[in-house]
Amino acid sequence: MADGALIHRLETGTLSDPYALLGPHTDRAETIIRAFKPAADRVDVIKRKGRKPVLELTRVTDSGLFEGRIKTSALNGAYDLITHYGDTPHRAADPYAFAPNIGGLDLHLLTEGRHRHLYRVLGAQIMDRDDVSGTRFALWAPSATGVSVVGDFNGWNAVQHPMATRGGSGIWEVFIPGVADGAAYKYVIRDQSGTTGPYKADPVGFGAEIRPNSASVVRALPARHWGDSDWMQSRAPKQRRDAPISIYEVHLSSWQRDAPHCFLSYRDIAERLIPYVQNLGFTHIELMPITEHPFDGSWGYQPIGLFAPTARFGTPSDFRAFIDAFHQAGIGVLLDWVPAHFPSDEHGLAQFDGTHLYEHADPKQGFHPDWNTLIFNFGRQEVVNYLISNARFWLEEYHLDGLRVDAVASMLYRDYSREDGEWIPNADGGNQNWEAVAFLQAMNRDAYLSLDGIMTVAEESTAWPGVSQPTDNNGLGFGYKWNMGWMNDTLEYMSEDPINRRYHHHKMTFGIDYAFSENYILPLSHDEVVHGKGSLIAKMPGDEWQKFANLRAYYGFMWAHPGKKLLFMGCEFGQTGEWRADDQLSWDQAGRAPHKGVATLVGDLNAGYRATPALHELDFDPSGFEWVEGGAQADNVIAFLRWDAAKQSPLLCVCNFSPVPRHDYKLGVPMAGTWTEVLNTDAAHYGGSGVGNLGARHTVADPRHGQPHSLPVNLPPLATVWFSPKS
């Protein structure tokens, strides 16, 4: 009979070494086999390739421990268990006949928090062991006194499949034969007092159930054939600072639906979205978070399954196919990534092993007052490693081209959205969160050094220095930063009645004062068209014609301004209603004037942007920008030159943010001759009045604005016009 203390710990779920009790135990001539099957009526032992049982185990405890002895020579190798539940037999290999197999190096790296491929060890790994297919479960729970796996495969029995702890590593593991792709599971974790908390989803689970269910799902991550090799080999120059980058931001749940409460699949979305993005000329899409999240209303910004693409739209294989299709179409895919906070749902990371394992224990550091969420403990190396490995996972396993990191400012400052007394200063008495700084730097270093051609983007809303500067120069190491200041200022200006714009002229020009301090992306994102802010078109003053003219003029200014571009879905056709995450875009508007004209303009802006080196080659170099007229506030006119790297083919952008057309308005230019009107947002086919320059204008010998020549141009009302010298 087995040791009573071990049996008690097995029954109470606190047996940290189940192999000491369960499975085969050979003592010279005899082998003792023990199996724990609480719901079984009978358990037989059969040779792996046998047809008839060689041993019937005896129930030795009411709780379901079965035991039997057999001559080792009679068993002669591997065996299976036939478990009888009434008249239904179930045959499978004995989980406890397979010793733990996570290697010493992996355990060492996990313990030190230096395993950048953590997801290849932890989680539910489908594998074959000794020609037996199954799944190895492994997780980190250093303060647990017992961990077991529950799922469809064991009737969600909390003690049937105890896991084994691996020394002092805090890693627990067990291999369960027969568990395959699609099986739902959770972990039962007992804290230091032996108390069972809420069943936990897998922190490294590759799949998840559809909400409101909350279990993880075993999902294979096969090395399937990718069809995007051409893209992967050529993407690096397409994402450099001198490249044209124009991003279409998408919320997959609400871009398009076939029925009010039915999501499209990843594959269906790709089939529809790819030609749409191609037609508009965007170089990239940016997905609002698709990591698994329990609450639709969080839009994905409160993730639970950081390693799982949401099951709302399909499986991990479906998501891979989605990305593959975009790459084959020549479109990059960026993902919104959220390491700043996570929800406190009981099945998630909160108090994972009975302690504040992933989050800070003190709410002054571990709780976000803005979002009622928890904050990762960036001072704990294992947590930092978990997050960095997660970033690598998406870039490496899913071929994503970059990560846009949400809410960076909330990580950088200990007093973010906190009053005095509600935050803890750093060791120097300041408000900087140096642990978070170190994490972001480490994440960016790992990404850029390990993965060719990727990009990282920071949504950072303050003046923290060096966000997009290299880490060896004390920067945070991001490739790009959202220019929130430009967005706020210019939208405030555009919302003003033109008669008042002269008093706010600086809001359109001030951005140049700091435009080259970071590698900026100009964002008109989802945040600007929700929570009562209204749509972009609704922000514009005037009647309907003026609203659309203003929006078109604004887009013309934006696409000519230094910085890469980002536009949220629906804004490309001037959707009139505020974005609703629970419904699709107003596609009934998209095909009608004047909305269709806006979409046509966006397509032409992207085409011109990509084809004109002056609009992207020197985005982050002051020599690529030159004011022509920045002080004509009384006229509501702005004019500037953009230069290419060769300094041979400039583009002149002129904006008239007044409803008054201006004829023969003279502007200084550096080259004599004919300047072609290459874009006019007032063109009739965009929905404008058709005021223009008959295709081109010619310079006159009248030096102005520090330039040797003048170009007299016609400025349409509420419009932006681009000119290029004829070669």
Phi and psi in degrees as a GROMACS rama.xvg file:
@    title "Ramachandran Plot"
@    xaxis  label "Phi"
@    yaxis  label "Psi"
@TYPE xy
-67.2267  161.793  ALA-2
-60.6772  129.014  ASP-3
-63.4409  -33.4814  GLY-4
-67.6127  -38.9844  ALA-5
-66.1839  -39.7444  LEU-6
-62.7213  -42.8516  ILE-7
-60.9752  -42.6183  HIS-8
-67.9945  -34.9029  ARG-9
-62.2796  -45.9779  LEU-10
-67.558  -29.2835  GLU-11
-96.0084  1.19131  THR-12
77.1269  20.9685  GLY-13
-117.199  21.7893  THR-14
-86.4951  106.083  LEU-15
-83.6939  -11.2988  SER-16
-130.604  75.5669  ASP-17
-63.0982  -20.0921  PRO-18
-70.2391  -18.0623  TYR-19
-70.7314  -19.484  ALA-20
-116.765  -45.5686  LEU-21
-93.7746  167.439  LEU-22
83.6152  -164.331  GLY-23
-86.5141  139.744  PRO-24
-133.478  106.154  HIS-25
-94.55  130.03  THR-26
-128.124  88.8882  ASP-27
57.4217  -103.341  ARG-28
-82.3679  -18.7769  ALA-29
-118.102  151.191  GLU-30
-122.678  125.445  THR-31
-96.4679  129.625  ILE-32
-118.06  128.151  ILE-33
-124.738  139.614  ARG-34
-137.327  142.838  ALA-35
-109.99  107.095  PHE-36
-132.847  81.4959  LYS-37
-56.7304  -32.876  PRO-38
-99.5023  3.65144  ALA-39
-81.2224  150.43  ALA-40
-93.8074  -32.6386  ASP-41
-154.963  149.11  ARG-42
-132.245  124.821  VAL-43
-113.811  155.387  ASP-44
-108.664  134.775  VAL-45
-136.695  141.925  ILE-46
-61.0525  149.274  LYS-47
-51.2978  -41.5614  ARG-48
-106.146  15.4723  LYS-49
-86.0476  167.321  GLY-50
-112.875  -19.6853  ARG-51
-126.906  143.37  LYS-52
-59.4884  146.537  PRO-53
-107.929  -8.58776  VAL-54
-160.727  135.123  LEU-55
-103.236  123.501  GLU-56
-78.252  151.363  LEU-57
-102.856  134.126  THR-58
-69.828  121.336  ARG-59
-110.099  -9.83844  VAL-60
-138.917  152.539  THR-61
-64.2586  -23.3965  ASP-62
-75.1304  -14.4485  SER-63
114.562  21.3337  GLY-64
-84.5423  124.694  LEU-65
-112.013  147.401  PHE-66
-148.617  148.534  GLU-67
-161.783  159.214  GLY-68
-117.698  145.798  ARG-69
-149.537  147.648  ILE-70
-63.728  134.342  LYS-71
-58.5755  -36.9384  THR-72
-66.6913  -31.2514  SER-73
-73.9028  -33.1074  ALA-74
-74.9367  -49.2301  LEU-75
49.9626  55.4385  ASN-76
118.481  -154.801  GLY-77
-68.1907  152.297  ALA-78
-142.21  163.638  TYR-79
-117.832  165.472  ASP-80
-111.457  135.147  LEU-81
-106.688  108.922  ILE-82
-100.802  126.413  THR-83
-101.92  123.74  HIS-84
-114.602  95.9714  TYR-85
65.4096  -125.381  GLY-86
-93.6143  6.91839  ASP-87
-106.05  111.706  THR-88
-88.8458  147.613  PRO-89
-131.745  120.448  HIS-90
-106.174  130.615  ARG-91
-162.058  158.839  ALA-92
-67.4983  155.186  ALA-93
-78.6481  118.979  ASP-94
-55.3814  -32.403  PRO-95
-91.7801  11.7222  TYR-96
-90.7499  -2.20903  ALA-97
-115.248  109.437  PHE-98
-66.2268  154.332  ALA-99
-53.0992  140.365  PRO-100
-129.098  10.5067  ASN-101
-68.1229  126.523  ILE-102
-72.0395  162.535  GLY-103
-62.3546  -38.4457  GLY-104
-66.3642  -42.7954  LEU-105
-60.0636  -45.5515  ASP-106
-62.1458  -40.5765  LEU-107
-62.9843  -46.2532  HIS-108
-67.0532  -38.66  LEU-109
-64.5756  -41.9472  LEU-110
-63.1617  -38.1301  THR-111
-82.8975  -7.65282  GLU-112
70.1642  40.8174  GLY-113
-129.9  20.6699  ARG-114
-96.5645  97.3213  HIS-115
-72.962  -15.3721  ARG-116
-111.544  44.3691  HIS-117
-50.4936  -36.353  LEU-118
-70.9665  -9.50304  TYR-119
-88.3483  -5.64656  ARG-120
-115.911  -51.536  VAL-121
-84.4568  175.135  LEU-122
85.9636  -163.087  GLY-123
-100.726  102.29  ALA-124
-101.16  111.9  GLN-125
-72.6787  129.631  ILE-126
-158.168  166.887  MET-127
-108.709  135.362  ASP-128
-129.796  121.022  ARG-129
52.0664  45.4892  ASP-130
66.455  17.9225  ASP-131
-111.841  124.811  VAL-132
-85.3681  141.201  SER-133
-176.912  -160.835  GLY-134
-133.846  130.648  THR-135
-94.9404  124.117  ARG-136
-100.48  135.579  PHE-137
-149.204  139.67  ALA-138
-152.201  166.425  LEU-139
-104.38  117.268  TRP-140
-151.051  73.0523  ALA-141
-64.9058  -23.5071  PRO-142
-99.4929  2.80822  SER-143
-74.6042  147.532  ALA-144
-97.9684  -10.3885  THR-145
-170.181  142.16  GLY-146
-138.532  136.351  VAL-147
-136.978  159.078  SER-148
-101.261  133.658  VAL-149
-124.652  150.335  VAL-150
-179.096  -172.264  GLY-151
-55.7954  -33.4823  ASP-152
-73.5485  -15.2619  PHE-153
-131.168  21.9785  ASN-154
65.2965  23.4237  GLY-155
58.8228  34.7385  TRP-156
-77.7802  125.559  ASN-157
-73.7063  -10.2489  ALA-158
-127.562  -2.4653  VAL-159
-68.7568  -34.9338  GLN-160
-121.851  73.838  HIS-161
-67.7596  145.98  PRO-162
-98.5049  160.489  MET-163
-104.863  135.48  ALA-164
-82.5366  144.825  THR-165
-103.74  81.5046  ARG-166
61.0874  -134.907  GLY-167
-96.8716  16.6715  GLY-168
-76.6108  -22.3257  SER-169
80.959  3.77346  GLY-170
-93.6266  135.493  ILE-171
-118.415  143.883  TRP-172
-151.853  156.966  GLU-173
-160.207  143.769  VAL-174
-103.895  125.238  PHE-175
-116.486  109.449  ILE-176
-62.277  147.516  PRO-177
85.3769  -13.0879  GLY-178
-79.6813  122.886  VAL-179
-124.935  178.92  ALA-180
-52.3004  131.22  ASP-181
102.19  -9.08458  GLY-182
-75.482  132.072  ALA-183
-85.023  144.053  ALA-184
-157.178  161.742  TYR-185
-145.736  175.134  LYS-186
-112.371  137.035  TYR-187
-101.027  117.938  VAL-188
-119.486  129.393  ILE-189
-106.565  132.831  ARG-190
-80.9086  -169.908  ASP-191
-61.7586  -25.3723  GLN-192
-90.0528  0.069883  SER-193
84.9466  5.39848  GLY-194
-80.9181  137.73  THR-195
-85.9798  124.721  THR-196
-90.0951  -169.221  GLY-197
-60.3757  143.57  PRO-198
-62.3596  136.157  TYR-199
-107.895  138.73  LYS-200
-71.4264  161.713  ALA-201
-78.3015  123.011  ASP-202
-60.5017  -23.1529  PRO-203
-118.012  28.3518  VAL-204
-70.3931  134.136  GLY-205
-85.8431  -12.6005  PHE-206
-144.155  166.694  GLY-207
-151.358  158.391  ALA-208
-73.0617  160.077  GLU-209
-77.9503  132.265  ILE-210
-55.2194  148.302  ARG-211
-82.8913  -2.40449  PRO-212
-67.2916  154.997  ASN-213
-135.836  12.2216  SER-214
-76.3949  155.876  ALA-215
-77.8884  161.42  SER-216
-129.431  130.177  VAL-217
-63.3766  123.173  VAL-218
-134.907  131.544  ARG-219
-75.1971  144.694  ALA-220
-115.89  74.3362  LEU-221
-69.1332  152.1  PRO-222
-79.9296  63.1422  ALA-223
-68.1746  159.102  ARG-224
-68.6678  126.282  HIS-225
-96.3288  144.409  TRP-226
-103.844  14.7829  GLY-227
-108.45  25.3172  ASP-228
-59.9489  -37.3781  SER-229
-61.1917  -43.4484  ASP-230
-64.633  -48.1779  TRP-231
-61.9108  -35.5065  MET-232
-77.2367  -19.5697  GLN-233
-116.326  4.06657  SER-234
-75.4709  -25.8666  ARG-235
-52.693  -51.5711  ALA-236
-67.359  -19.3593  PRO-237
-78.8961  -9.04891  LYS-238
-121.45  8.56751  GLN-239
-73.8841  169.002  ARG-240
-65.9383  -22.3606  ARG-241
-96.0792  7.77094  ASP-242
-94.5809  154.579  ALA-243
-75.1528  120.55  PRO-244
-126.861  113.74  ILE-245
-129.643  118.788  SER-246
-112.997  134.201  ILE-247
-104.868  112.224  TYR-248
-84.3763  130.305  GLU-249
-130.252  134.545  VAL-250
-104.798  108.658  HIS-251
-61.5905  -31.7008  LEU-252
-65.6783  -29.1326  SER-253
-123.642  8.6665  SER-254
-66.8825  -52.6621  TRP-255
-153.605  143.207  GLN-256
-137.565  154.615  ARG-257
-91.9462  -21.0132  ASP-258
-146.913  155.497  ALA-259
-52.8864  -38.696  PRO-260
-115.936  22.4447  HIS-261
-118.484  122.829  CYS-262
-81.1576  146.952  PHE-263
-75.4882  159.8  LEU-264
-83.3302  164.566  SER-265
-54.3035  -42.5794  TYR-266
-68.9294  -41.4738  ARG-267
-65.8289  -40.5753  ASP-268
-61.9884  -44.5278  ILE-269
-59.4384  -41.4622  ALA-270
-61.6655  -32.9284  GLU-271
-94.2244  -37.3823  ARG-272
-75.925  -35.3328  LEU-273
-59.0983  -54.3028  ILE-274
-63.3108  -29.7092  PRO-275
-66.2214  -46.5478  TYR-276
-67.1914  -39.7975  VAL-277
-60.6154  -43.6594  GLN-278
-63.3874  -34.3734  ASN-279
-81.2528  -15.2405  LEU-280
85.0726  12.7409  GLY-281
-70.2798  146.144  PHE-282
-86.9053  -26.1281  THR-283
-140.305  158.592  HIS-284
-113.873  152.049  ILE-285
-122.585  121.416  GLU-286
-89.6731  123.523  LEU-287
-58.9359  156.106  MET-288
-50.1433  130.663  PRO-289
-112.599  4.70667  ILE-290
-64.6535  145.17  THR-291
-58.2671  134.359  GLU-292
-143.337  143.65  HIS-293
-79.3672  -25.0398  PRO-294
-115.676  115.425  PHE-295
-56.2887  -37.5863  ASP-296
-67.9105  -8.95625  GLY-297
-84.5378  -8.12419  SER-298
61.1929  14.811  TRP-299
98.8407  -5.19711  GLY-300
-83.1518  4.34749  TYR-301
-127.018  75.9652  GLN-302
-82.6786  147.09  PRO-303
-108.445  -46.8354  ILE-304
-97.6629  85.5804  GLY-305
-67.2123  -17.8555  LEU-306
-106.909  8.39209  PHE-307
-120.351  119.894  ALA-308
-65.7555  136.946  PRO-309
-55.8199  138.828  THR-310
-74.8401  -4.64182  ALA-311
-56.0179  -30.712  ARG-312
-115.943  2.96228  PHE-313
135.568  -160.962  GLY-314
-95.2187  169.707  THR-315
-56.1292  -37.3907  PRO-316
-63.368  -36.7011  SER-317
-64.8723  -39.4663  ASP-318
-68.456  -37.885  PHE-319
-61.0198  -42.7566  ARG-320
-62.5514  -35.5868  ALA-321
-59.3348  -51.0895  PHE-322
-66.5306  -41.2258  ILE-323
-57.8259  -43.0153  ASP-324
-64.333  -41.3412  ALA-325
-63.6906  -42.6041  PHE-326
-64.2752  -40.9617  HIS-327
-64.9979  -23.6493  GLN-328
-88.5585  1.87144  ALA-329
80.5887  25.3422  GLY-330
-117.749  128.727  ILE-331
-78.1101  155.674  GLY-332
-127.59  119.024  VAL-333
-107.693  151.719  LEU-334
-123.94  132.873  LEU-335
-68.264  123.337  ASP-336
-119.382  135.035  TRP-337
-123.734  82.6099  VAL-338
-92.8056  4.22293  PRO-339
-79.1203  -26.7724  ALA-340
-166.604  164.446  HIS-341
-149.43  153.919  PHE-342
-74.2624  161.698  PRO-343
-94.8616  15.2932  SER-344
-50.3321  138.47  ASP-345
-65.6857  -21.6602  GLU-346
-87.3005  1.11087  HIS-347
-98.2435  -147.188  GLY-348
-80.2832  -14.2845  LEU-349
-60.8045  128.618  ALA-350
42.0784  56.9344  GLN-351
-61.9238  -46.2305  PHE-352
-110.594  28.2618  ASP-353
90.7156  -4.90135  GLY-354
-125.146  171.228  THR-355
-79.9138  76.912  HIS-356
-75.2673  -48.0054  LEU-357
-96.5558  -25.3548  TYR-358
-110.153  160.77  GLU-359
-64.8567  142.234  HIS-360
-75.3018  -37.2729  ALA-361
-79.6792  121.429  ASP-362
-60.3056  -18.8594  PRO-363
-68.5658  -17.6386  LYS-364
-119.477  -21.8418  GLN-365
-109.892  6.20473  GLY-366
-132.316  132.519  PHE-367
-93.662  112.117  HIS-368
-67.0921  -27.5894  PRO-369
-69.4131  -37.9179  ASP-370
-117.923  1.32728  TRP-371
53.5346  44.1254  ASN-372
-125.194  173.407  THR-373
-100.491  155.867  LEU-374
-112.083  131.091  ILE-375
-59.9365  145.798  PHE-376
-85.0573  92.7746  ASN-377
-71.9524  -5.91177  PHE-378
-88.3567  -3.44778  GLY-379
-103.683  119.984  ARG-380
-61.5603  -36.9736  GLN-381
-64.2489  -35.5789  GLU-382
-69.4946  -43.3297  VAL-383
-59.8425  -43.6213  VAL-384
-62.4961  -39.8459  ASN-385
-57.9857  -45.2161  TYR-386
-72.4555  -41.8364  LEU-387
-65.307  -40.8235  ILE-388
-62.9988  -35.4731  SER-389
-65.7459  -42.3875  ASN-390
-59.5975  -45.203  ALA-391
-63.6843  -37.9097  ARG-392
-54.2545  -49.3785  PHE-393
-68.2146  -38.251  TRP-394
-73.3013  -34.7618  LEU-395
-90.6986  -52.4346  GLU-396
-74.3097  -31.6018  GLU-397
-109.73  5.27706  TYR-398
59.247  24.6371  HIS-399
-63.7895  148.501  LEU-400
-90.9639  -12.4024  ASP-401
178.908  167.019  GLY-402
-123.815  131.533  LEU-403
-100.193  116.03  ARG-404
-90.143  120.803  VAL-405
-79.9798  148.242  ASP-406
53.909  43.8137  ALA-407
-61.5293  -38.5687  VAL-408
-58.876  -36.6566  ALA-409
-66.5678  -22.3891  SER-410
-84.5455  -32.755  MET-411
-75.2769  -25.6789  LEU-412
-117.763  126.868  TYR-413
-68.4854  -24.3174  ARG-414
-101.228  18.8812  ASP-415
-59.7487  120.625  TYR-416
56.1032  32.4448  SER-417
-125.783  145.213  ARG-418
-87.5753  169.55  GLU-419
-55.4785  136.786  ASP-420
88.1048  -6.88424  GLY-421
-105.628  8.06838  GLU-422
-144.075  161.866  TRP-423
-112.201  119.792  ILE-424
-63.1362  160.574  PRO-425
-76.0028  -178.51  ASN-426
-60.9299  -23.4787  ALA-427
-93.6749  2.31039  ASP-428
86.5205  4.54103  GLY-429
-94.7713  179.533  GLY-430
-100.574  3.33642  ASN-431
-76.546  139.137  GLN-432
-97.201  88.4744  ASN-433
-67.5506  -27.7081  TRP-434
-65.4712  -41.3181  GLU-435
-67.0276  -37.82  ALA-436
-59.0587  -47.6183  VAL-437
-61.7256  -38.8858  ALA-438
-62.6562  -48.5411  PHE-439
-62.6544  -40.3515  LEU-440
-63.4304  -43.6732  GLN-441
-65.1784  -40.1736  ALA-442
-62.0219  -46.2266  MET-443
-67.7153  -39.8728  ASN-444
-59.85  -47.7844  ARG-445
-61.0928  -43.9973  ASP-446
-65.1804  -48.2261  ALA-447
-74.7525  -31.5125  TYR-448
-80.0423  -25.398  LEU-449
-99.7632  -24.6996  SER-450
-128.571  115.411  LEU-451
-71.1276  131.543  ASP-452
81.5991  7.93159  GLY-453
-81.3661  171.65  ILE-454
-140.627  145.321  MET-455
-121.49  145.046  THR-456
-131.482  134.82  VAL-457
-104.645  128.682  ALA-458
-90.3704  94.1035  GLU-459
-128.367  119.575  GLU-460
-101.448  8.4614  SER-461
-116.75  -170.814  THR-462
-99.1428  27.4375  ALA-463
-53.5407  127.031  TRP-464
-75.9492  145.419  PRO-465
71.6222  29.7779  GLY-466
-60.5003  -41.4298  VAL-467
-107.114  28.5085  SER-468
-104.955  156.558  GLN-469
-60.7874  151.046  PRO-470
-68.6369  -27.7038  THR-471
-75.4044  -2.85243  ASP-472
-114.966  28.3682  ASN-473
66.1497  15.5923  ASN-474
-83.9522  172.426  GLY-475
-81.2901  -17.6677  LEU-476
91.3904  6.01979  GLY-477
-70.3317  153.206  PHE-478
-76.743  -36.2112  GLY-479
-143.894  161.675  TYR-480
-135.864  136.743  LYS-481
-65.5347  136.193  TRP-482
-94.588  84.1383  ASN-483
-70.6951  -32.9558  MET-484
-64.0107  -45.89  GLY-485
-58.287  -45.8778  TRP-486
-60.4004  -48.5075  MET-487
-62.6816  -47.3003  ASN-488
-63.5617  -48.6751  ASP-489
-69.8341  -35.372  THR-490
-67.8166  -35.2846  LEU-491
-64.2642  -41.6505  GLU-492
-62.8522  -47.7832  TYR-493
-66.093  -25.0868  MET-494
-77.8127  -13.1359  SER-495
-76.5221  146.07  GLU-496
-62.0932  136.982  ASP-497
-50.4963  -29.3366  PRO-498
-66.9169  -22.3331  ILE-499
-101.82  -5.96598  ASN-500
-64.7505  -26.8256  ARG-501
-58.1151  -26.908  ARG-502
-85.2027  -4.54622  TYR-503
-127.221  18.1797  HIS-504
-55.2288  -35.54  HIS-505
-63.4189  -21.9453  HIS-506
-69.1125  -22.0059  LYS-507
-90.6442  -19.608  MET-508
-106.147  -22.2442  THR-509
-63.1421  -29.6874  PHE-510
-57.6142  -28.219  GLY-511
-68.664  -25.4982  ILE-512
-61.6627  -26.8287  ASP-513
-127.371  10.7426  TYR-514
-59.9329  -23.4692  ALA-515
-109.626  12.1363  PHE-516
-81.2138  -20.9864  SER-517
-140.136  169.466  GLU-518
-89.8198  93.503  ASN-519
-91.6209  145.144  TYR-520
-108.963  132.384  ILE-521
-88.0938  111.286  LEU-522
-106.183  128.04  PRO-523
-113.659  87.6395  LEU-524
-101.642  -178.496  SER-525
-58.5898  -30.4602  HIS-526
-62.6631  -20.1321  ASP-527
-92.2956  -1.04127  GLU-528
-131.755  35.2251  VAL-529
-150.177  170.342  VAL-530
57.68  43.5349  HIS-531
82.9658  0.491175  GLY-532
-77.8963  -16.9418  LYS-533
78.6566  172.748  GLY-534
-78.5041  169.285  SER-535
-62.5872  -43.4108  LEU-536
-64.464  -32.1263  ILE-537
-70.5949  -21.3535  ALA-538
-75.9619  -21.0188  LYS-539
-76.7863  140.948  MET-540
-81.0509  165.411  PRO-541
96.1336  -173.225  GLY-542
-76.2946  -176.509  ASP-543
-58.9408  -45.9936  GLU-544
-59.1652  -44.7137  TRP-545
-66.0675  -38.4213  GLN-546
-58.6302  -48.5045  LYS-547
-69.5962  -35.7987  PHE-548
-62.9805  -44.3019  ALA-549
-59.0042  -45.533  ASN-550
-63.9085  -43.1018  LEU-551
-63.7091  -41.2797  ARG-552
-62.7521  -39.9523  ALA-553
-63.0995  -44.5616  TYR-554
-63.0251  -40.178  TYR-555
-61.0952  -40.5489  GLY-556
-64.1603  -46.0123  PHE-557
-61.6254  -45.736  MET-558
-70.1822  -19.9751  TRP-559
-92.3013  -18.3028  ALA-560
-73.6199  145.211  HIS-561
-55.7247  136.833  PRO-562
123.871  147.43  GLY-563
-71.2633  168.225  LYS-564
-117.979  145.846  LYS-565
-142.9  130.715  LEU-566
-133.478  130.811  LEU-567
-77.5256  146.894  PHE-568
-55.2741  144.735  MET-569
91.2108  -31.5551  GLY-570
-70.9679  -21.5679  CYS-571
-69.6949  -18.3024  GLU-572
-122.724  15.8804  PHE-573
66.3609  47.0347  GLY-574
-54.6863  131.87  GLN-575
-81.1119  -31.1798  THR-576
-86.6743  153.07  GLY-577
-62.3777  147.41  GLU-578
-61.6403  133.381  TRP-579
-118.823  119.173  ARG-580
-71.0173  -16.1485  ALA-581
-99.298  14.2846  ASP-582
-147.958  164.111  ASP-583
-80.4562  170.033  GLN-584
-62.3777  163.718  LEU-585
-81.7116  73.246  SER-586
-66.636  -19.6075  TRP-587
-65.1803  -26.063  ASP-588
-81.3855  -33.0398  GLN-589
-57.3664  -32.6769  ALA-590
-92.5535  4.1873  GLY-591
-111.94  151.189  ARG-592
-71.7015  145.688  ALA-593
-91.1439  4.37377  PRO-594
-62.3516  -41.5301  HIS-595
-60.579  -33.8295  LYS-596
-64.9596  -36.3265  GLY-597
-65.0032  -44.6277  VAL-598
-62.1792  -40.1711  ALA-599
-61.8196  -41.3858  THR-600
-62.1333  -45.5443  LEU-601
-59.8254  -41.0971  VAL-602
-61.1695  -41.3481  GLY-603
-70.6347  -36.2201  ASP-604
-62.0088  -45.0652  LEU-605
-64.7563  -39.6149  ASN-606
-64.2436  -45.2305  ALA-607
-65.8378  -38.3145  GLY-608
-61.5277  -45.0506  TYR-609
-71.4114  -32.3947  ARG-610
-87.475  -9.20266  ALA-611
-112.722  100.983  THR-612
-53.6546  -33.4681  PRO-613
-61.6142  -21.7997  ALA-614
-89.7727  -1.03781  LEU-615
-147.772  -23.1198  HIS-616
-64.3076  -37.8109  GLU-617
-115.876  40.0019  LEU-618
-55.7844  -33.561  ASP-619
-116.254  24.4771  PHE-620
-125.109  122.436  ASP-621
-56.1249  -25.0078  PRO-622
-71.4056  -9.22358  SER-623
-89.0923  -0.736367  GLY-624
-131.706  141.449  PHE-625
-147.692  123.04  GLU-626
-66.7742  138.864  TRP-627
-106.402  -52.2838  VAL-628
-142.431  103.762  GLU-629
-112.375  -0.436379  GLY-630
-119.254  16.0053  GLY-631
-88.6751  57.5925  ALA-632
-65.9238  -30.729  GLN-633
-65.1913  -28.7727  ALA-634
-94.1901  -10.0399  ASP-635
59.4981  36.7229  ASN-636
-113.423  138.808  VAL-637
-131.832  136.49  ILE-638
-143.463  136.632  ALA-639
-152.896  160.483  PHE-640
-105.666  141.69  LEU-641
-112.446  136.762  ARG-642
-115.21  145.402  TRP-643
-83.391  170.984  ASP-644
-64.6005  -31.7812  ALA-645
-80.8712  -7.88216  ALA-646
56.6398  41.7806  LYS-647
-123.512  -22.3946  GLN-648
-131.449  78.8711  SER-649
-76.0283  162.521  PRO-650
-123.697  131.722  LEU-651
-99.8035  122.741  LEU-652
-109.666  127.521  CYS-653
-126.951  126.522  VAL-654
-116.606  131.265  CYS-655
-115.797  99.091  ASN-656
-91.769  26.0266  PHE-657
-113.014  148.856  SER-658
-76.6715  1.94068  PRO-659
-94.5062  120.83  VAL-660
-69.0404  146.198  PRO-661
-126.802  124.608  ARG-662
-105.652  142.339  HIS-663
52.8257  44.5536  ASP-664
-79.3716  115.202  TYR-665
-85.9386  131.131  LYS-666
-131.848  136.543  LEU-667
-69.2708  138.472  GLY-668
-136.607  155.196  VAL-669
-84.6296  -12.6399  PRO-670
-128.796  138.137  MET-671
-82.6186  156.022  ALA-672
119.302  -154.239  GLY-673
-91.8668  132.109  THR-674
-114.745  121.941  TRP-675
-84.209  136.438  THR-676
-78.3851  105.412  GLU-677
-93.3778  -17.3076  VAL-678
-158.701  138.127  LEU-679
-142.045  112.438  ASN-680
-71.1024  -7.86995  THR-681
-94.982  7.57968  ASP-682
-60.6663  147.267  ALA-683
-61.2826  -35.1503  ALA-684
-74.5444  -7.66838  HIS-685
-94.4552  -8.50632  TYR-686
104.651  9.62822  GLY-687
-87.517  -174.858  GLY-688
-85.6068  -12.2338  SER-689
86.9515  9.63895  GLY-690
-71.8678  131.157  VAL-691
-161.543  -154.859  GLY-692
-124.262  23.0668  ASN-693
52.8042  33.1344  LEU-694
94.0437  -25.0507  GLY-695
-167.367  161.362  ALA-696
-135.535  160.038  ARG-697
-119.309  143.565  HIS-698
-73.9032  160.956  THR-699
-127.88  157.991  VAL-700
-80.4677  74.9415  ALA-701
-145.425  88.5497  ASP-702
-57.6156  133.629  PRO-703
-149.01  156.703  ARG-704
51.48  34.2954  HIS-705
75.5348  10.4406  GLY-706
-111.654  153.871  GLN-707
-76.7857  -13.3375  PRO-708
-135.308  165.819  HIS-709
-122.494  148.649  SER-710
-122.506  108.375  LEU-711
-80.1192  120.72  PRO-712
-126.115  156.099  VAL-713
-93.633  126.758  ASN-714
-106.411  112.405  LEU-715
-65.9518  162.327  PRO-716
-71.4525  137.536  PRO-717
46.3599  61.3742  LEU-718
-150.294  157.972  ALA-719
-118.914  136.026  THR-720
-126.677  135.763  VAL-721
-108.266  138.721  TRP-722
-127.001  147.277  PHE-723
-135.853  137.291  SER-724
-66.6469  136.289  PRO-725
-74.3482  127.577  LYS-726
